[in-house]
Each structure stands twice: as structure tokens, then as C-alpha cells.
């Protein structure tokens, strides 16, 4: 998964940072996938997925389903997902 941060400059880890992941294909169209990552007050890194389907004009987001004791640990969980899991997550949010 390629990752591109949508934020520039110095980063406050308590403010969510949005990363753009590779889009998923669904019914012939592309769905943009973003990961929002933040450092929570309880000392845990938390993340949620956000989906934007440009053709349908819809936006969907998961709860903070990713967590880790480090940002790298959180990213390991995200990278372990395949495109089919991302599609299923998107469909489950309908």
C-alpha cells in the first residue's frame, strides 16, 4: 500500500493525520481510501478508515478499529488488510 500524507509541516500527534491509501475498485468505479491516525490521551495510537466514492458522491467511515502501542504497530495492522477486506469494510458501512 502506498501512503501519502495529506498534511504538511510539523505534526501534533494528538491531531488526526490523514493518509491516502491506494483506492479500491468496486463495481467498475474507484473508491478513495484514507486512514486517519492520532495519538489518544490514553497513550495508544488509534486509526480509522474513511472512504469516498466519487461517482456515488458518498462518504463513509469506520470507528477507530485500528490501535497500537506505536504508530508502526498500527500501520502493520493496516498493511495486513487486503483489498478484499477493504471492499468488505466499505460495503458493511452502507
Order of alpha helices (4+ residues) and beta strands (2+ residues): beta-beta-beta-beta-beta-beta-alpha-alpha
